[in-house]
Amino acid sequence: MKIKNLLLLFLLVTLSNSITAQEQDLSPWTDNPYGNEWIDYSKGYVRVGITEDGMYKIPLSTLAEKVPGLTAQNVAAWFRGEQIALYIDSDNVVFYGRKNDGVSDALLFRNSVTGGPDENQTARLDKTTSFFSEEGSHFFSTASNPKRMSIVDGSSQTGAEPEAFHINTIIKNNSTWGGDDRRVGSIFAFSSSTGSTASTNELNHSFYQPVNAYIYRIAGSGNGSIPSEFRQSVTLPGFFQGTGSFVELEYALHGNGDLSHQATVSASIDNAGLFSPDKEVASHSFYRYEGLSNKKSLEINKNVSSTGTTFIGFKATGSGEGDVFGFSFYKFTYSQTLDMGSVPAKFFLFPNSAAGRRKITISNVPADTRVFDISDPSSAKLINNTNQNSNTLTFDAIKNSESPLRLSLVAGQSIQSVTSSRIYEVNRSLLQQSTNTSAFLTGLKINPEAFDYLIITHTD
């Protein structure tokens, strides 16, 4: 058996607040054995880090300084191993950038200590963020046939079905990104043979389980140091009430003590009656360090008011000092009016529309707003020939039956510029400098078959 150890000290590139709840796609890692198949090692690359989904621009000159020979004709970009469409706007490269949604974290989760990898992606309960980085990495270089955004005619045509509303999502989780791009939170829940149940130095694990998440702790009546309930008022901006309107609540609970747990989840139009029996959305019984996630539809005028206000509550109904658990996130997905609210940029999602041409009318749209179809985020399209009358924008969009219709509207000059601190030159020569041997490298390309273990770490 060959045992060769290679220690590579280099910047670990992580791979991407979503527009709304989406399927977690692990195919960039599961479909490719090593994940570097897309790289042409004869070319130079620039890594661009994106920490929030949206339309971005980079001056061509900035990229050309770091990649010799890069021009408007051959500039190309990749995200998670797939080439993405670019739009050349004067001297800028425009693209749809994505933050790190944490999907690759799922590769580190198991459903139990003795189990293998979580092939069904059920162990990672909080899918709203990553443990490790919010930065989604986009790599720019050159290509002989670079991918460009197609231009789609958005002029209104007879027969296009109108959309009445779109889908919006509000997410609350219990951690934030620190100034050093590290995830920080008050409590990280985990199980331990030593009996520890919470830590602030939490990520030094070889794998994770459903219990692992940053949580807000709640306890039964036997533990006075931790509150027995959590309640919070929530407003759903622009709530649409009419045919097809809805509100959906999703959340995850994580055990954080040695006893069994009794949890009640409630939603009410008034705070005083939040935990009355008729406002109960769900109740859960689970044990020690187990975790669970759930999704429930809420009733208008009972759980949520007609104007989109509600109170959400999590309550421990058991007793005992060890009856401690917490929630890692809650998420409201709901129908929202087609109103841009005069903000410079906004996403619109139409997941349940029938395939074909759809008529979109959006109010309170700033002047000179551009419309991008990002239904396929790797193949963004620019929709032109839109009609703006005062602050109302009308256009047609084509929905593919296989995916929701997602649009990004950006006003005038409001496409975000990538800050210089998020643009990194890729220096692969560091690989050779940092390893104790070159025998197992082909040029600057790692030969994965030459090693039983590849250990990756940070420099500090």
N, C-alpha and C positions, 0 to 999 in steps of 0.2 A: 504494500500500500504506500503510495507516495504521499508524504506529508510535507508540504512546503508552506511556509508562512510568509505572507506579504502584508506589510503594514503600510498603508497609504495615508499620509497626512495631507489632506486637502480639504477645500471647502465643500461640504456636503450639500449637494443641490437637491432641494426638495421639489417634488413634483406637484392642486390648486385649490363675502357673504354672498352666496349663490343668489341668483335671481329669485328662485323659489325652490321648493323641494324637488330634487331631481334624482334619477337613478344614479347610484354610485358605480362608476364604470372602472373596473380594474383591468380591462383588456390591455392597456398599454404595458402592463407588467406580466399578465398571465399569457398573452399571445406571443411574447417574444422571450426567448430563453435567457437572454442576458441584458436586454434593454438598451444596448449601444449599437444595435444593427443599423440605425438611421444615420450614424455619424460617419462623415467622410474625413478621415484623419489627415488627408492632404490639404485641408482647408483650415482657415482661421475662423474663430467664432467669437461672438459677443453675447454674454448672458444678460438679459433684461429681467429684473425682478418686478412683479406686479402684486400689490397687496390688496387690491379691490377690483372686482369685475368692472369693465367699462371699455370705452373706446379711447385709445391712446395714440400719441404721435411722437416720433423721434426724428430730428433732422438727419437727412441723408449724410451730411458732412460728419456728424458725430459717429455714425456707424463706419463710414469710410476711413476715418482716422485709425480705427482699430482693426479693420479687415481690409487690407490692400486689395485694390481691384474691384471693390464693391461699388456698384452704380445703381441708378434708378431702374435699369433694364434687368439686372441680374440679382438684386437683393431678394433674399428669401428668409423665412423664419419657421421654426419648429416649436411645438409645445407637446410635451409628453411623447416625443418620437414621431409626431405627425405634422406634416407641413401645413401651415395655416395661410389663409388668404390675406394679402396685403393690398392697400390702396395707396397709390402714389399721388399725393396732393401737393402740387408745386414742389417745394424742396423738403417735404416731410413724408415719412412712411407712416401710414395710419393702419392700425390693426385692432382687433378685439382681444384685449388682454384679460387673463383669468387669474384670480388669486388661488392659492393652495387651499382646496376644500377639504384636505385631509384624507382623501379616499385611499391613498397608499398606506395610511396608518392601519387599514384593515388587514394588511399582510402580517402585522405584528400581533394580531389578536388570536386567542384560542378560547373555545367555549369552556374548557376545564384545564386544570393543571396537567393532567395526563393526556389530554387530547392533542391532536396534531393541528395544522393550520386550519383556520376557519374558512373552508371553501365556500360556504353559503353566505358569508358576510353578515352573520347574525350576532356575533359577539361584540362588535363595535357599536354601542348603543347611541352615543352622541355623535351624529354625523354632521353636526353644524360647524365643526372646526377641526383643526389639526392640533395634536399635542406639540408639534415641533417647530413649525414655521407657517406664517401666513403668506409667504412669498412664493408665487408661482413663477417658474423659470421658463423664459422664452429665449430661444437661441437664434441669433441672426448670423447669416453667412451669405454665400452666393450659390446660385443654382443655374443650370443651363435652361431650365424650363420652370421658372418660379411661378408660384400660385398667386393669382390676382383675384380680387373681389369682382364678381360679375355685377353688371348694372341691370336692374330690373325696372320695368315700366310700371309705375304706381298710379297712372291715370285711372280715374273712375270709369268703370264700364258697366253697362246694363247687365243685370243678373247676378252681380256680386252680392253675397249674403252679408248683411250688416252684423257687427258684433255689438252686444249690449253692455258688456263689462269685460274686465280682465281679472287676473288672479294676482293677489299681492300676499306677501309673507312677512311676518314680524317674528324675530327670533330673540330670545333672551337666554344667554348661557352665563355660567358662573366663573369665567376667567377672561382675562384681557391680555393684549400683547404689550410687553414692557418695552422700554426704549431701546433695549439691546436685541429686539426681535426674538425674545423668548416668552413663552407662554407662562403666565403667572395667575394664580388663583388662591383663594383662602384655604381650601381643603381639597386634597386629592385623595379619593377613596381607594383603598386597596386592601386585600387580605394578606395576612402575614403569619408565618409559623411562630413568630416571636410575640404575637398578640397585638402589634401596633395596628391602628386602624386609620390613621391620617398622617400626612406628612407634607412639608413644604419643600422637600427636596425629593421629588417624586418620580422622576422619569428614568431612573437608573434600574431598569428591568430588562430582562432578556425577552420577555413577551408580556402581553396584557390579556386581561379577562373582562367579562361584561361589567364587573364591579368598578373597573378603573375609569375614572372621570373626575373632573373638577365639580364639586357639588356644594349646594347650600344644605346644611345639615338640619334635620328635624328629629325630635326624640319623643318617646312616650313619656307618660306622667312621672316615671321614676327617675328622670334625669333633669334636674332643674337648671343645669348650666346651659342647656341647649333648648331653643324654643320648640314648642310642641306643634306649631303650625307656621305656615307662610301664607300671606295673602298680599295681593298686589292688584291695583287698578290698571286696566289696559284699555287704550283707545285704538280702534282700528280706523285709521284715517281714510276718508273717502268711501266708507262702507256703502256698497250698492245693495239696496233691497228691492227685489222685483223677481220676475221669472228667472229661475236658475240660481238665485242668490244662496250663499251658504257660508258657514264658518266651521273650520275644522281645527281641533286642538291635538297637538302631538307633544309627547314628553317622554323622559326616561327617568327611572328611579334606580338607586344603587344602595344596597345594604352596606352599613358602616358599623355594625356591632354584632355581638355574639348571639343575640336572641332572634326569634322570629319577629317579623315586622308586619304591622297592620297599617295600611295607608289608605287615605281617602283623598280623591281628587275632585274638586268642585269648581263650578263656574256659575256666576249669578249676576243679575242686573243690578243688585244692591249689595252693599258690603255687609249689612246687618244680617241678612239671610244667607250668607255665603255657604255656611256648613249645615244648613237645614237639609233634611233627607231628600227633599224633592229637587235640590240643586246639585246633588251628587252626580258626577259624570262617570266615575268608576271607583271601585275599591279593589285593593290588591293585598294578598298575603304572600310573603316570600321570606326566605330564611337566610340569616347571617349575611354572607357577602355575595348573595345573588344580585343580579340586575335584570331589569325588564324595561321594555319600551311599549308605548301604546298610542293609538290614534283614535279619536272619537269625534263624531259630528255633534255640533252644539245646536240647541234650539233657539231660534229668534224669539224675542220677547220673554224668554225664560232664563236662558244662560247668557244671552247677549241681547242688548237693547236694539231697537230699530235704527238707532243712530250709530251703532257700532261701539258701544261702551260695555265693559264687562269687568268683573272681579274674578281673578283666578286664585285658587287656594289648594295647598297641600297640607294634610294634617295627619299626625301620628295618633292612632286610636288605641294602640296597645299600651303596655306599661312595663316598667323594668328599666334599669340603668343601661342595659345593653341593647335596648330597642331603639337603635339609632340608624337612620337612613337619610338619604338626600336626593334631590333632583339635580340633574346636570343641565337640563335645558327645558324650556317650553317654547312651542312654536304655534302661532296662529296663521292659518292659510285661509283666505277669504276672498269674496267677490268685491272688487273695487271699481268705482266709476272711472270712465275713460277721461281723466283729467290730469294734465301734466303739472298743474299747480304752479305754473310759471317758474319752475326750477330749471336749471340749465341742462340737466340730464335725467332720464328716467327709463326704467325697463317696463315693458308691457308683455304679459304672457297670456296666451289663449290656448290652453291645453286640450279643451274638449271640442274645439271647432271641427266641423266637417271639412274634409279635404276639398281643395279648389280655391277659387278666388273669393277673398273676404274683404268687405268694405269696413274701413276703420275711420272713425271720426273722433278726434281728441280735442278737448277744449283747453283753454289757458296755456297755449303753446307759445313760447317765445319766438321772436322773428327769426327767419332763416334757419329753422330747425331741420337737421338732416335725419333721415330714417335709415337704420341699418337692420337687416334681417339676420339675426344670429341664431336661428333655429338649429342650424348645424354650426357650432362655434368654430370649427376649423375652416368652414367655407362661408364666412360672412358675406353678405351682399349689400350693395347700396341701392336703395329704392329711390328713383328719381321721378319727376313729373308729378310730385305731390301738389295739392292745392291748399294754400293757406289764405283764408279770408279773415282778416282781423286776427284774432287769437285762436281761431279754430282751424285745425289741420285735418284734411280729408285725403285719403288715398286708398288704393287697393293693395292687398298683399296676397301672395299665393301660399296656401298651407299644404305641406306635405302630409299625407295621411299617416306616415310612420313616426312623426315627431310633433310635439307642440309647436305652435307658432310663437317665436320669441322675437321681440323687437327692442332695439335700443335707439331712443330719440336723444339727439344731442343738439343743443341750440348754438347757432352761429359759430363763434370761435371758441366754444367751450370744450372741445376735445382736449383731454388732459395731456400735458407734456410729461414725459417720463423724467423724473429728477435724475441728475447726474450721479447721485449716491446709489441709484438702483441700476446702474449700467456698469457691467464688469467685463473686463477682458478675460477670456479663457486662456490660461497659460498651462498647457498640458506638459510642458517640460518639468513642472514640479513633480510629476509622477516619477520620472527617472531620478530626480535629485533626492527624493524622499525614501525610495526603496533601497534595500540592501543588496539588491542584485538586479541585473538587466537581462538575465538569462531567460526569463519567462515573459518578456515583452517583445512584441513584434512591432518594431518602430516605437511609436507612441501609443500603440493599441495594446491593451491588456489582453492576454490570452487566458480566458477564464478556465479552460480545461487543464491548465497547468497547475491549478491550485485546488486543494481541498477546502481551504478556508480563505476568505477575503475579509480582512478586518478593516473597517472604516472608522475613523475617529476624527474629532476636531483637534485643532492645534493647541488649544489651551486646556 
